[in-house]
Amino acid sequence: MELRQLNTFCIVASTLNFSRAAEVLNYVPSNVTMQIKALEDELGVRLFDRLGKQLVLTTEGKRFLTHIQSVLNKLEEARSVVHDNENLTGTLTISANEVICAYRLPAVFQRFRSQHPGVRLIFRSVPNQQLKQTLFEGTADVVFMLDEPIRSSGLAVEPLLEETFRLFAAPDHPLAQRTALQPEDFHGEVFLTNEKGCPYRTMFDRSFEKEGIDGITYLEFQSAEAIKQCAISGIGIAFLPEITAIAEAERGELVALPWRIPDLRVFTQMLWHKDKWLSPIMLSFIEAARGVLLRDI
């Protein structure tokens, strides 16, 4: 029984997909299949059932996984204790959406790199709605999400700071010079927003429905930068986290409209898997994130 087989088994168990596991491990799919078969042959049991295109853990596979995760965590812990924590080395994978990556994490990365230059940081930009899955699949160590307060039985969740969302428009927009707005003022306007399915887009829609605001047109984007540029060009009203438009507002390219969205509580939150051993590298990164982002409150 080889260590790489055990690691491969854990990744396959989390993804339940040979091809996806191969991507995570940087193997060809046939290599993953061969390792699992060799492990099953050695144990004399089936660890997975292949139900057509679906892969599921057998009862024996679930029992084996519980013990193997503990073994791998202990091994990682043993590796770490022989290193001086002041000279950490290794790899840490961080995931977040575009907004957090561009406006919150650079200062975190800078602090962590200055403290631990020997650690290799890998960052992957992932849509907000897919971030939790990266933790369950083992493709990320720590993720940052922009969302309502998250509750999860399998994940550790730490809210860091509340984010303010505003409506922004070009200075020559008809509503830009108003000192107060009523719901009916938005009738017929074009709103530049994230796509449906994004948590704060859902809260935005819910808020406008509650206010009885209708007769508006949506242009949907995947990128906050695209939303900003279209608002600057006068195409419509942008719905954005305030942090993304500070520079444009200071330059006079965008104006924050006098409208507060009620019941919109969104936080930058840091998450990791509850069952994952917090190595010295992870602990140091978590502390760096706290030190930088909690300072901004």
PyMOL commands that set and color helices and strands:
alter all, ss='L'
color gray80, all
select helices_A, chain A and resi 3-15+18-25+29-43+59-81+85-87+98-103+105-115+128-137+183-186+199-211+224-232+242-250+280-296
alter helices_A, ss='H'
color red, helices_A
select strands_A, chain A and resi 48-51+54-57+90-96+119-125+142-147+155-163+165-169+190-194+217-221+237-241+255-256+266-273
alter strands_A, ss='S'
color yellow, strands_A
deselect
rebuild
show_as cartoon
